């Protein structure tokens, strides 16, 4: 078991989210930074989709009431196990009674705590991810509070030499290049709009949460307004409302939207968005669908190698 002493600012149970539910009006949810979630799980010997704790901006204090292996991935929160500093992207053994203490994010925005066997959460429509809007999934459908006690699952891959289970820590910059595939409504924008979108430097505003990341920059104009007949939204869609300033839609995005979507962030770059801090600078680079698919395959090979120590 894991006892929450201090829950931080926003800590929830997340996995990869719900598949095939948006047609019924439900949000997919899931981890914002799926790369870090996957790394943390693999270094604990878990399957990629084992539920984890997503910790945002302010870290948690938690007591392990069971011997286990755990791993933190994502942003550096100056974490300690009892009095000993620990790093990200490395597996550690925790004994019954050990206390994990995390500060605030030194870089990035989110950290992911995986425990061998996974966090036990309530499954709703095939996922243990917390849906804060509908108060469903995860731990009682809400963010964690002091005094909450989470159960630990039992299914994980046995680790032989725990010192092997580590990789380089993640690094996050305040100047971020995001690769995008233009469309599906890029034809609604003029050539000058597209040029401006791909050339200017945007600023991440404080209006950034699990639903979307709002950017500030010189407004785009479009040919005849931003309104469209509502159609489907995907993770990473870049929607342009009437203000002309883009919004990158994230894990808790709405199912449909009535504003033009100028581009979509490729999946392997979405973790950079999830870790972008307010006032970070973002610029976009257009790539082909083939390039996006090659990057996914490259990342898949990387994850497969994490089980080959």
GISULRA-V406826 format. One record per residue. OMEGA is omega in degrees with one decimal (NA if undefined). Layout:
<<OMEGA> <OMEGA>>
This chain:
<<174.5> <178.9> <-179.1> <177.8> <175.2> <-172.9> <-175.8> <-175.2> <-179.5> <179.1> <-178.0> <171.6> <179.5> <166.2> <-179.5> <176.2> <-173.9> <-177.7> <174.2> <-177.0> <-174.4> <177.7> <177.9> <175.5> <-179.9> <179.6> <-178.6> <-176.3> <180.0> <-177.9> <175.6> <-179.0> <-175.2> <175.9> <-178.1> <176.2> <-178.9> <177.9> <-178.8> <-180.0> <-177.7> <-179.1> <173.2> <-176.5> <179.6> <166.0> <-174.4> <-171.9> <178.4> <-179.3> <-179.1> <170.0> <172.4> <-172.5> <-170.9> <170.6> <-179.9> <-174.1> <-178.6> <162.9> <-174.7> <179.4> <175.1> <177.2> <179.8> <173.9> <-178.9> <171.5> <-179.8> <178.7> <171.9> <174.2> <-178.0> <-178.0> <177.3> <-179.9> <-178.6> <-172.2> <178.8> <169.9> <-167.8> <-179.7> <-173.3> <176.7> <175.9> <-177.0> <175.8> <176.9> <176.8> <177.3> <177.9> <173.2> <173.9> <177.1> <177.8> <-179.6> <178.5> <-178.0> <174.2> <178.7> <180.0> <175.7> <176.0> <-176.3> <177.0> <174.0> <-177.7> <-174.5> <-168.8> <174.0> <-179.0> <178.9> <174.9> <178.8> <-178.9> <-174.6> <178.1> <174.2> <177.4> <177.9> <177.2> <179.2> <176.1> <-178.4> <172.6> <-178.0> <175.1> <179.6> <179.4> <173.3> <-175.1> <-178.9> <-177.6> <179.3> <-176.0> <175.8> <176.6> <178.9> <178.9> <176.7> <-175.6> <172.4> <-175.3> <177.4> <175.4> <-179.9> <176.6> <177.9> <-178.2> <177.7> <178.2> <179.5> <-174.2> <-175.0> <176.8> <179.5> <-178.3> <179.1> <-177.0> <-178.9> <-171.4> <-179.2> <177.7> <-168.9> <178.3> <173.3> <179.2> <178.5> <176.8> <174.2> <-177.4> <-179.3> <176.5> <175.5> <-166.2> <170.8> <178.3> <176.3> <-176.2> <167.8> <-178.2> <177.7> <12.0> <-178.6> <-179.5> <-179.7> <176.2> <-176.4> <178.5> <176.4> <178.5> <176.9> <-179.2> <178.2> <179.3> <179.9> <-175.6> <-175.7> <-174.7> <177.6> <177.4> <176.7> <175.6> <-179.1> <173.8> <177.1> <-176.4> <-179.8> <-177.2> <178.4> <-178.2> <179.8> <-178.9> <-178.0> <176.9> <178.9> <177.1> <-173.5> <170.2> <-173.4> <-172.9> <-177.1> <-176.6> <178.5> <-174.9> <-174.1> <173.9> <168.1> <-173.9> <174.6> <-169.8> <177.2> <172.4> <176.5> <-179.6> <174.9> <176.6> <-176.7> <179.5> <177.7> <-175.1> <176.0> <-178.2> <-179.9> <-170.7> <171.9> <175.1> <-174.8> <-169.7> <-165.1> <-178.4> <-177.9> <175.9> <-177.4> <177.9> <179.2> <-176.0> <175.5> <-178.9> <176.5> <-173.7> <-176.6> <177.1> <177.0> <179.8> <-168.9> <-176.7> <178.2> <-179.1> <175.8> <177.2> <177.1> <-178.7> <-177.3> <-177.1> <-179.6> <173.5> <-177.5> <170.9> <-179.5> <-178.9> <167.9> <-171.9> <176.6> <-179.3> <175.8> <-179.9> <174.1> <178.7> <178.4> <179.6> <-179.8> <177.1> <-179.7> <176.6> <179.6> <177.9> <179.3> <178.1> <178.3> <178.0> <-179.2> <178.2> <-179.7> <179.6> <176.0> <-174.6> <176.0> <NA>>
